[in-house]
Amino acid sequence: MIERFSDFFEADIECIPFSLGEEEDKTPQDSVPEELPLLALRNTALLPSMIVPVTLRREQSLKLVKKSYEDKTYLGVVAQKDKTKETDPLPEDIFTIGTIARVVQIFTPANGSEIVALIQGVWRFEILEIVRTKPYLVARIGDRPITIHMDRNEENNKAIIASIKDLASQVFEKTPHISNNIINVVNNVENPNFLINFVLSMLDLDAIEKQEILELDVVQTKAERLLKILTKEHQKVELKQQIQGKVRSEIDKQYREQVLNEQLKTIQKELGGSQVDNDIKDLKDKAKSKKWSSAVAEIFDNDIKKLQRINSMSPDYSVQLNYLETVVDLPWGEYSDDNFDLKHAQDVLDADHFGLEKVKKRILEYIAVLKLRKDLKAPILCLLGPPGVGKTSLGKSLAAALGRQYVRMSLGGLHDEAELRGHRRTYIGAMPGRIITNIKKAQTANPVFVLDEIDKVSGLNIQGDPSAALLEILDPEQNMSFHDNYLDIDFDLSRVLFVATANSATSIHPALLDRMEVIDISGYFLEEKIEIAKRHLLPKQLKEHGVEDNQLHVSDEVIHDIIKGYTRESGVRQLDKQIAKITRYRARQIVEKNKYQKDLQSKNLNAIFGIPTFDETKQLKEDTVGVVTGLAWTVVGGEILFVEASSGVGKGQLTMTGNLGDVMKESATLAYEYLKSDYKRYNITEDVFEKRNVHIHVPEGATPKDGPSAGITLFTALYSVFTKKKVKSNLAMTGEITLRGKVLPVGGIKEKILAAKRADIKHVILCKANKKHVEEIELKYIDGLTFHYIENVREIINLAF
């Protein structure tokens, strides 16, 4: 037994036919037993007269081959139908036509877990019946192998055989691993059946294809089938050579172009310089005026040298050129001169915006400190308020007041971190982030940079976390060395005045919110809206629509009616649209030469807008049992809502409807349990909680409602139901309660007071701790409202009933 594969090759044994196939035609009947052990091959089909090396791993196959080799007996080699099955085959897993074979040699590799056997095919046979399956498959075969019918005198067969030799020689000549000795064997073989088997064994075919030809009985049919396979293989070889030729031609072409480009450079130098030289000269000229650091200058010089080494026809050239142009176009150390005149700043802010005193005060403080210390790091301001109150336009006014450049970037829907930090230059189509792009557009390193809708930024997702990227941008301790992935150089953003805007702070990343100075911008009072309409909105719309000042006048009363009947907002965006409608209406009258009055009348509003959209005076008409007016805050401003309560015969159950959130439901439960625990103080009979069900409902059920500020409203409604006392209709309230009856402060006071004013409420009940928020409002805006401040819900009894 050969123990090593190297010994096998050193013994000069070749995997080629050792006979001319005559044995298949002269099968002696007594040389093959009636029962034959079967060896199943997964990846090939053994052909008669052929010798193949086979690697064996299955225990069943190892036993069979060793026994056959030692006893010098025949075995039946059959192909396995499913080559992926590695377990011992069953009778239904093998083909019924195979090849009787003998084991020529076996050897054992060093790992010992498998053997390699050299097997020689002899004759074909057919399985009649599987007689045993252990220790390996044993089949009963026919009395004799199937005879191969041949007619060597047919001219047609001779032509086919000649074609096979010719095509096989051509295919083998163009196949690298096949030697000339193989081609000589093909040309000298006379036996047609042996020729077919030999050529098939040299082709890289699937086991199923070889099996199909093995099962054919007539040489002519086998030859025709092989001829089709050879034709297909010949086409594949030709196509492969064509592809290789094209690749070789492309490489030769690129080399030729490179040589020509070098020659072209030489010619261009003689004629006065090339485009590459001009590009590099322009970059160097721009770099001379840059106030960048020595580190940036060194990086620029190295990249210029790299650009000079790149072929101008290469795609890398344009990538490198674009990068260097971005570097030199950035305002390194270039700052605009600030205007420190506080009076000028006050005038600009007042001219552009009415009210907003808290924001204006903070801006003027910043300018004053900046005048004293010019290297002050810019604060990160966050203007927080409902839509339409002037947050975005305030950034533009701030830039005008300081004399700085203004840039704005909308963050709404931003979900890719690379939009802020840029893409690395390894990617095709890489570009700098929007921060660096806007700085380049501003051409100064200290613009007023408005980050609009920062609360709409997406959080962590598959493309990174934009909120986390903003942490570096909006941190004065970090943004002095902001790193853009495309630029790959630290850029100083510490002198940039970032102004972020948001409608709600709840959706802003907590760490990001901590880095910003939040300034609340509440909604406008009715009187403020009237002034804004007269000073800003109406003149703007008249100018945009080409209407002269003497052609349209809108009185305060008309503006008041527009605000009351056709807008419902904390800001003035809808009001601006309604004034635009009025201006368009007057423009049409002017063009059609219709008669009109300069002063617009309230009676004309229905013709322009239709019937009023909103009923702002939805105050209760009369005092009612179990119905209380509450005050709520929304992202679009304050609203009033009604809390209704009723009781009926039952078992003391509490039901809540109206699309209420968990916190609001908890407030209702608190109010109910508080009254239940202290019913004697409030003169409520005990059986009310045991024999009557209570139902609390908040109208407009399609609108979600939540928050703790309805606590005292819910308490009042429940007390009214239990005692049958009517609640005052001209009173509204807001405040959180505890299980001990304490009243806690809530937020959004200004917006809630605005809602109360719109609804013609006369009395407002608030927590005593909210008094400071009311005192911040100018008295003229809360004229007509009476505020009652309480610390315990017991105080409501004397105020609301």
SEBA-532004 format. One record per residue (C-alpha): residue number from 0; residue in one letter; x negated, y, z. Coordinates in steps of 0.25 Angstrom, whole numbers. Layout:
   resi   resn       x       y       z
    NUM      A       X       Y       Z
...
This chain:
   resi   resn       x       y       z
      0      M       0       0       0
      1      I      -5      14      -4
      2      E      -5      22       9
      3      R      -8      36       3
      4      F      -2      43      -9
      5      S     -17      48     -13
      6      D     -20      33     -13
      7      F      -9      31     -23
      8      F     -14      41     -33
      9      E     -29      36     -31
     10      A     -24      22     -36
     11      D     -21      28     -49
     12      I      -7      24     -49
     13      E       2      34     -58
     14      C      17      36     -58
     15      I      18      32     -72
     16      P      25      20     -79
     17      F      16       8     -79
     18      S      24       0     -90
     19      L      31       3    -103
     20      G      44      -1     -98
     21      E      45     -14    -104
     22      E      48     -21     -91
     23      E      62     -14     -91
     24      D      65     -22    -104
     25      K      60     -35     -99
     26      T      66     -37     -85
     27      P      65     -51     -80
     28      Q      78     -56     -74
     29      D      71     -63     -63
     30      S      61     -52     -59
     31      V      72     -44     -51
     32      P      80     -49     -39
     33      E      95     -48     -39
     34      E      95     -39     -27
     35      L      86     -27     -26
     36      P      82     -18     -15
     37      L      85      -3     -19
     38      L      76       9     -17
     39      A      84      23     -18
     40      L      77      35     -24
     41      R      82      49     -21
     42      N      75      58     -31
     43      T      72      49     -43
     44      A      77      37     -51
     45      L      66      27     -54
     46      L      65      23     -69
     47      P      60      10     -75
     48      S      45       8     -78
     49      M      43      21     -70
     50      I      34      22     -57
     51      V      38      33     -47
     52      P      33      36     -33
     53      V      44      37     -22
     54      T      43      43      -8
     55      L      51      34       1
     56      R      56      39      15
     57      R      69      31      18
     58      E      66      19      27
     59      Q      75      10      18
     60      S      66      14       6
     61      L      53      12      13
     62      K      56      -2      17
     63      L      61      -6       3
     64      V      49       0      -4
     65      K      39      -6       5
     66      K      45     -20       4
     67      S      46     -20     -11
     68      Y      31     -15     -12
     69      E      27     -26      -2
     70      D      35     -37      -9
     71      K      33     -32     -23
     72      T      48     -33     -26
     73      Y      57     -25     -34
     74      L      67     -14     -29
     75      G      78      -6     -35
     76      V      76       9     -36
     77      V      88      17     -37
     78      A      91      32     -37
     79      Q      99      38     -26
     80      K     111      47     -30
     81      D     109      58     -19
     82      K      95      61     -18
     83      T      97      70      -5
     84      K     102      58       3
     85      E      90      53      11
     86      T      96      42      19
     87      D      96      27      14
     88      P     105      26       2
     89      L     118      18       2
     90      P     122      10     -10
     91      E     131      22     -15
     92      D     119      31     -15
     93      I     111      25     -26
     94      F     113      23     -41
     95      T     115       9     -46
     96      I     105       9     -58
     97      G      90       9     -53
     98      T      77       3     -56
     99      I      70      -9     -52
    100      A      56      -5     -47
    101      R      44     -10     -39
    102      V      35      -3     -29
    103      V      21       0     -35
    104      Q      15       6     -23
    105      I      18      13     -10
    106      F      10      22      -1
    107      T      13      29      13
    108      P      10      44      15
    109      A       3      48      27
    110      N      16      52      35
    111      G      21      37      34
    112      S      36      42      33
    113      E      37      38      19
    114      I      31      30       7
    115      V      29      33      -7
    116      A      31      21     -17
    117      L      27      20     -31
    118      I      39      13     -38
    119      Q      40       7     -52
    120      G      53       6     -59
    121      V      55      -7     -67
    122      W      69     -10     -72
    123      R      83      -4     -71
    124      F      94     -11     -62
    125      E     108     -10     -58
    126      I     113     -11     -44
    127      L     125     -21     -44
    128      E     127     -22     -29
    129      I     121     -17     -16
    130      V     119     -29      -7
    131      R     111     -23       5
    132      T     109     -10      11
    133      K      99     -14      22
    134      P      87     -12      23
    135      Y      88      -6      10
    136      L      98      -7      -2
    137      V      98     -20     -10
    138      A     106     -21     -23
    139      R     110     -33     -32
    140      I     106     -29     -46
    141      G     110     -35     -59
    142      D     104     -48     -65
    143      R      94     -39     -73
    144      P      91     -24     -74
    145      I      99     -17     -84
    146      T      93     -18     -98
    147      I      89      -6    -105
    148      H      95      -6    -120
    149      M      85      -1    -130
    150      D      84       0    -145
    151      R      70       4    -149
    152      N      73       4    -164
    153      E      83      15    -164
    154      E      78      27    -171
    155      N      86      36    -163
    156      N      80      31    -150
    157      K      66      32    -156
    158      A      69      47    -159
    159      I      74      49    -145
    160      I      62      43    -139
    161      A      53      51    -147
    162      S      60      64    -143
    163      I      59      60    -128
    164      K      44      58    -130
    165      D      42      71    -137
    166      L      51      79    -127
    167      A      44      72    -115
    168      S      30      76    -120
    169      Q      34      90    -122
    170      V      40      91    -108
    171      F      29      84    -101
    172      E      19      93    -109
    173      K      25     105    -102
    174      T      26      99     -88
    175      P      14     102     -80
    176      H      13      90     -71
    177      I      14      79     -83
    178      S       1      75     -89
    179      N      -2      71    -103
    180      N      -3      57    -100
    181      I      12      56     -97
    182      I      15      63    -111
    183      N       6      52    -117
    184      V      14      41    -110
    185      V      27      47    -116
    186      N      22      47    -130
    187      N      16      33    -130
    188      V      28      26    -123
    189      E      36      17    -133
    190      N      46      11    -123
    191      P      59      20    -124
    192      N      64      16    -110
    193      F      50      18    -103
    194      L      49      32    -110
    195      I      62      37    -105
    196      N      59      32     -91
    197      F      45      38     -91
    198      V      49      52     -96
    199      L      61      52     -86
    200      S      51      49     -75
    201      M      42      61     -79
    202      L      54      71     -79
    203      D      58      79     -67
    204      L      73      74     -67
    205      D      83      72     -56
    206      A      85      57     -51
    207      I      99      57     -57
    208      E      95      60     -71
    209      K      85      49     -71
    210      Q      95      39     -65
    211      E     105      43     -76
    212      I      95      39     -87
    213      L      91      27     -79
    214      E     105      22     -79
    215      L     106      23     -95
    216      D     104       9    -102
    217      V     101      14    -116
    218      V      87      19    -120
    219      Q      93      29    -130
    220      T     103      35    -120
    221      K      92      36    -110
    222      A      83      43    -121
    223      E      93      53    -125
    224      R      96      56    -110
    225      L      81      58    -108
    226      L      80      67    -121
    227      K      90      76    -115
    228      I      82      78    -102
    229      L      69      80    -109
    230      T      75      91    -118
    231      K      80      98    -106
    232      E      67      96     -99
    233      H      60     102    -111
    234      Q      69     114    -111
    235      K      66     116     -97
    236      V      51     115     -99
    237      E      51     125    -111
    238      L      60     135    -103
    239      K      50     134     -91
    240      Q      38     137    -100
    241      Q      46     149    -106
    242      I      48     155     -92
    243      Q      33     153     -89
    244      G      29     159    -102
    245      K      38     171     -99
    246      V      32     173     -85
    247      R      18     172     -90
    248      S      22     182    -101
    249      E      28     192     -90
    250      I      15     191     -82
    251      D       6     193     -95
    252      K      16     205     -98
    253      Q      14     211     -84
    254      Y      -1     210     -84
    255      R      -1     217     -98
    256      E       8     228     -93
    257      Q      -2     230     -81
    258      V     -13     231     -90
    259      L      -6     241     -99
    260      N      -2     249     -87
    261      E     -16     250     -82
    262      Q     -20     255     -96
    263      L      -8     265     -96
    264      K     -13     270     -83
    265      T     -26     273     -89
    266      I     -20     280    -101
    267      Q     -11     288     -92
    268      K     -23     293     -84
    269      E     -29     297     -97
    270      L     -17     305    -101
    271      G     -15     312     -88
    272      G      -9     303     -77
    273      S       2     292     -76
    274      Q      15     293     -69
    275      V       9     285     -57
    276      D      -1     295     -55
    277      N       9     306     -56
    278      D      18     299     -45
    279      I       6     298     -36
    280      K       2     312     -38
    281      D      16     317     -35
    282      L      16     309     -22
    283      K       3     314     -17
    284      D       7     328     -20
    285      K      19     327     -12
    286      A      11     320      -1
    287      K       2     332       1
    288      S      13     341       6
    289      K      18     330      16
    290      K      17     333      31
    291      W      16     318      35
    292      S       7     311      45
    293      S      -7     305      41
    294      A       0     291      43
    295      V      10     294      32
    296      A       0     300      23
    297      E      -8     287      24
    298      I       4     279      21
    299      F       7     288       9
    300      D      -8     287       3
    301      N      -8     272       4
    302      D       5     271      -3
    303      I       0     280     -14
    304      K     -12     271     -16
    305      K      -3     259     -17
    306      L       6     266     -27
    307      Q      -6     269     -36
    308      R     -10     254     -36
    309      I       4     250     -40
    310      N       7     248     -55
    311      S      17     259     -59
    312      M      25     248     -67
    313      S      27     240     -54
    314      P      40     241     -46
    315      D      32     243     -34
    316      Y      27     256     -40
    317      S      41     263     -39
    318      V      43     257     -25
    319      Q      30     263     -20
    320      L      32     276     -27
    321      N      46     278     -21
    322      Y      41     275      -7
    323      L      30     286      -9
    324      E      40     296     -14
    325      T      49     294      -2
    326      V      37     296       7
    327      V      33     309       1
    328      D      47     314       0
    329      L      50     313      15
    330      P      48     326      23
    331      W      37     322      32
    332      G      35     332      43
    333      E      44     342      35
    334      Y      54     350      44
    335      S      63     361      40
    336      D      63     373      49
    337      D      74     374      59
    338      N      83     386      61
    339      F      83     388      76
    340      D      93     400      76
    341      L     104     396      86
    342      K     113     407      81
    343      H     112     402      67
    344      A     114     387      71
    345      Q     127     392      79
    346      D     132     399      67
    347      V     130     388      57
    348      L     136     378      67
    349      D     148     387      70
    350      A     150     390      55
    351      D     151     375      51
    352      H     158     369      63
    353      F     169     375      72
    354      G     168     370      87
    355      L     158     358      90
    356      E     152     367     101
    357      K     145     355     108
    358      V     138     351      95
    359      K     134     365      92
    360      K     128     367     106
    361      R     120     355     105
    362      I     114     359      91
    363      L     111     373      96
    364      E     104     367     108
    365      Y      95     358      98
    366      I      91     370      90
    367      A      87     378     102
    368      V      79     367     108
    369      L      73     365      94
    370      K      69     379      93
    371      L      61     378     106
    372      R      55     365     103
    373      K      53     363      88
    374      D      48     348      89
    375      L      61     344      96
    376      K      66     330      92
    377      A      79     331      86
    378      P      91     326      94
    379      I     100     315      88
    380      L     114     321      88
    381      C     127     312      87
    382      L     140     320      84
    383      L     151     311      89
    384      G     165     314      85
    385      P     178     311      77
    386      P     178     313      61
    387      G     179     327      56
    388      V     173     335      67
    389      G     161     340      59
    390      K     150     330      64
    391      T     143     328      51
    392      S     144     343      46
    393      L     139     347      59
    394      G     125     340      55
    395      K     125     349      43
    396      S     128     362      51
    397      L     116     358      60
    398      A     107     357      49
    399      A     111     370      44
    400      A     109     376      58
    401      L      95     371      59
    402      G      91     373      45
    403      R      88     359      42
    404      Q      91     349      31
    405      Y     104     341      33
    406      V     105     326      29
    407      R     117     316      32
    408      M     117     301      32
    409      S     130     294      34
    410      L     129     281      42
    411      G     143     276      40
    412      G     143     261      37
    413      L     127     260      37
    414      H     124     246      39
    415      D     110     244      34
    416      E      98     248      42
    417      A      89     250      30
    418      E      98     262      26
    419      L      92     269      38
    420      R      78     263      38
    421      G      76     260      23
    422      H      71     248      16
    423      R      58     242      17
    424      R      50     244       4
    425      T      49     229       1
    426      Y      63     229      -3
    427      I      67     233     -18
    428      G      74     246     -18
    429      A      69     250      -4
    430      M      72     264       0
    431      P      71     273      13
    432      G      82     273      23
    433      R      92     284      23
    434      I      86     292      35
    435      I      73     294      27
    436      T      80     296      14
    437      N      88     308      20
    438      I      76     314      27
    439      K      69     314      13
    440      K      82     321       7
    441      A      81     331      18
    442      Q      66     334      15
    443      T      64     338      30
    444      A      61     329      42
    445      N      71     337      51
    446      P      85     337      44
    447      V      98     336      51
    448      F     101     322      49
    449      V     116     318      50
    450      L     119     303      53
    451      D     134     303      50
    452      E     143     292      56
    453      I     132     285      64
    454      D     144     277      71
    455      K     147     270      58
    456      V     133     263      57
    457      S     134     248      56
    458      G     127     240      67
    459      L     118     228      67
    460      N     120     220      54
    461      I     113     211      44
    462      Q     106     224      38
    463      G     101     229      51
    464      D     106     239      62
    465      P     107     253      57
    466      S     111     258      71
    467      A      97     253      76
    468      A      90     260      65
    469      L      97     273      69
    470      L      91     271      83
    471      E      77     275      78
    472      I      82     286      69
    473      L      90     293      80
    474      D      80     291      91
    475      P      71     304      93
    476      E      61     295      99
    477      Q      60     286      87
    478      N      64     293      75
    479      M      51     301      74
    480      S      45     288      68
    481      F      57     283      60
    482      H      53     271      51
    483      D      60     269      38
    484      N      57     255      32
    485      Y      55     261      18
    486      L      47     273      22
    487      D      39     264      31
    488      I      33     277      38
    489      D      38     283      51
    490      F      46     296      48
    491      D      49     306      59
    492      L      64     309      61
    493      S      63     316      75
    494      R      65     330      69
    495      V      78     325      61
    496      L      91     330      68
    497      F     100     318      67
    498      V     115     321      69
    499      A     123     308      70
    500      T     139     308      69
    501      A     148     298      74
    502      N     163     296      76
    503      S     162     287      88
    504      A     150     283      97
    505      T     155     269     100
    506      S     150     263      87
    507      I     136     270      88
    508      H     125     261      93
    509      P     123     264     108
    510      A     108     265     107
    511      L     110     275      95
    512      L     120     283     102
    513      D     110     284     114
    514      R     100     291     104
    515      M     110     302     100
    516      E     115     314     107
    517      V     130     312     105
    518      I     139     325     104
    519      D     154     323     104
    520      I     161     331      94
    521      S     176     330      97
    522      G     187     334      88
    523      Y     193     348      85
    524      F     204     354      92
    525      L     216     360      84
    526      E     211     374      86
    527      E     197     370      81
    528      K     202     363      69
    529      I     210     375      65
    530      E     197     384      66
    531      I     189     373      58
    532      A     199     373      47
    533      K     199     388      46
    534      R     184     390      47
    535      H     179     378      39
    536      L     189     369      33
    537      L     198     379      25
    538      P     186     387      20
    539      K     179     375      15
    540      Q     192     369       8
    541      L     195     383       1
    542      K     181     383      -4
    543      E     181     369      -9
    544      H     195     370     -16
    545      G     192     384     -22
    546      V     203     391     -15
    547      E     200     406     -10
    548      D     202     410       4
    549      N     213     420       0
    550      Q     221     408      -6
    551      L     223     400       6
    552      H     225     403      21
    553      V     228     392      31
    554      S     232     397      45
    555      D     229     391      58
    556      E     244     386      60
    557      V     243     379      46
    558      I     229     372      50
    559      H     236     369      63
    560      D     247     362      56
    561      I     238     354      47
    562      I     229     349      59
    563      K     242     345      66
    564      G     250     338      55
    565      Y     239     333      45
    566      T     226     330      53
    567      R     223     321      65
    568      E     209     321      68
    569      S     198     327      77
    570      G     190     333      66
    571      V     194     341      54
    572      R     192     332      42
    573      Q     207     329      40
    574      L     209     344      42
    575      D     199     348      31
    576      K     206     338      21
    577      Q     220     345      24
    578      I     214     359      22
    579      A     208     354       9
    580      K     223     349       5
    581      I     228     363       8
    582      T     217     369       0
    583      R     220     360     -12
    584      Y     235     363     -11
    585      R     232     378     -12
    586      A     222     376     -23
    587      R     233     369     -31
    588      Q     242     381     -29
    589      I     232     391     -33
    590      V     229     383     -46
    591      E     244     381     -50
    592      K     246     396     -47
    593      N     257     393     -37
    594      K     262     403     -27
    595      Y     256     401     -13
    596      Q     254     408       0
    597      K     240     410       5
    598      D     243     406      19
    599      L     247     391      20
    600      Q     259     388      28
    601      S     262     376      37
    602      K     274     373      29
    603      N     265     370      17
    604      L     258     359      24
    605      N     269     349      21
    606      A     267     352       6
    607      I     252     350       6
    608      F     250     338      16
    609      G     264     332      17
    610      I     271     330      31
    611      P     262     330      43
    612      T     253     318      45
    613      F     251     318      60
    614      D     261     322      71
    615      E     251     328      81
    616      T     262     332      90
    617      K     266     318      94
    618      Q     267     322     108
    619      L     278     315     116
    620      K     291     323     115
    621      E     296     320     129
    622      D     292     313     142
    623      T     293     298     141
    624      V     291     286     151
    625      G     280     277     147
    626      V     274     286     136
    627      V     261     293     138
    628      T     252     301     129
    629      G     237     297     129
    630      L     225     303     122
    631      A     215     295     114
    632      W     202     297     107
    633      T     199     291      93
    634      V     188     293      83
    635      V     196     303      75
    636      G     200     311      88
    637      G     210     311      99
    638      E     224     305      98
    639      I     236     305     107
    640      L     243     291     110
    641      F     255     287     117
    642      V     255     276     128
    643      E     269     269     129
    644      A     273     260     141
    645      S     286     253     144
    646      S     290     242     153
    647      G     300     231     153
    648      V     305     219     161
    649      G     294     208     161
    650      K     284     202     170
    651      G     274     214     172
    652      Q     266     212     159
    653      L     258     223     153
    654      T     258     224     137
    655      M     250     234     129
    656      T     252     237     114
    657      G     247     247     104
    658      N     234     241      99
    659      L     226     244     112
    660      G     212     241     115
    661      D     207     233     127
    662      V     202     246     134
    663      M     216     252     133
    664      K     223     239     137
    665      E     214     239     150
    666      S     218     253     153
    667      A     233     249     152
    668      T     230     237     161
    669      L     223     246     171
    670      A     234     256     171
    671      Y     244     245     173
    672      E     236     238     184
    673      Y     234     251     191
    674      L     249     255     192
    675      K     251     240     196
    676      S     241     241     208
    677      D     246     255     213
    678      Y     261     255     209
    679      K     266     260     223
    680      R     258     273     221
    681      Y     265     275     208
    682      N     279     271     213
    683      I     280     259     204
    684      T     288     247     208
    685      E     280     234     209
    686      D     290     226     201
    687      V     287     234     189
    688      F     274     227     187
    689      E     280     213     189
    690      K     293     214     182
    691      R     291     224     170
    692      N     282     223     158
    693      V     274     235     153
    694      H     271     238     139
    695      I     261     248     135
    696      H     260     253     120
    697      V     252     263     113
    698      P     258     267      99
    699      E     251     267      86
    700      G     248     252      88
    701      A     240     251      75
    702      T     229     260      81
    703      P     219     253      91
    704      K     218     260     104
    705      D     208     258     115
    706      G     201     265     126
    707      P     203     268     141
    708      S     208     283     140
    709      A     222     279     140
    710      G     222     274     154
    711      I     229     285     161
    712      T     239     285     149
    713      L     242     271     151
    714      F     244     273     166
    715      T     254     284     164
    716      A     262     276     154
    717      L     263     264     164
    718      Y     266     273     176
    719      S     277     280     167
    720      V     284     267     164
    721      F     283     261     178
    722      T     289     274     184
    723      K     298     278     172
    724      K     292     292     173
    725      K     291     300     160
    726      V     277     305     155
    727      K     275     319     150
    728      S     275     320     135
    729      N     265     332     134
    730      L     254     325     142
    731      A     243     316     137
    732      M     232     309     145
    733      T     219     301     143
    734      G     210     294     154
    735      E     205     281     159
    736      I     210     274     171
    737      T     204     264     181
    738      L     211     253     189
    739      R     211     263     201
    740      G     218     274     194
    741      K     206     283     191
    742      V     206     291     178
    743      L     193     291     170
    744      P     188     300     159
    745      V     189     297     144
    746      G     182     303     132
    747      G     187     310     119
    748      I     194     321     128
    749      K     193     332     117
    750      E     199     323     106
    751      K     210     319     116
    752      I     213     333     119
    753      L     214     336     104
    754      A     224     325     103
    755      A     232     331     114
    756      K     232     345     108
    757      R     237     339      95
    758      A     248     332     101
    759      D     253     345     109
    760      I     250     338     123
    761      K     250     348     134
    762      H     244     340     146
    763      V     232     331     146
    764      I     228     322     157
    765      L     213     318     158
    766      C     203     312     168
    767      K     197     323     177
    768      A     183     319     171
    769      N     188     323     157
    770      K     190     338     162
    771      K     176     341     157
    772      H     179     337     143
    773      V     191     346     143
    774      E     183     358     148
    775      E     173     357     136
    776      I     185     360     126
    777      E     188     375     124
    778      L     200     380     131
    779      K     207     385     118
    780      Y     207     371     112
    781      I     215     365     124
    782      D     224     376     126
    783      G     238     370     130
    784      L     233     358     136
    785      T     233     355     151
    786      F     223     345     156
    787      H     226     337     169
    788      Y     214     329     175
    789      I     216     317     183
    790      E     207     307     191
    791      N     218     297     195
    792      V     230     292     187
    793      R     239     296     199
    794      E     237     310     194
    795      I     244     307     181
    796      I     258     305     188
    797      N     259     320     191
    798      L     254     324     178
    799      A     261     315     168
    800      F     275     312     173
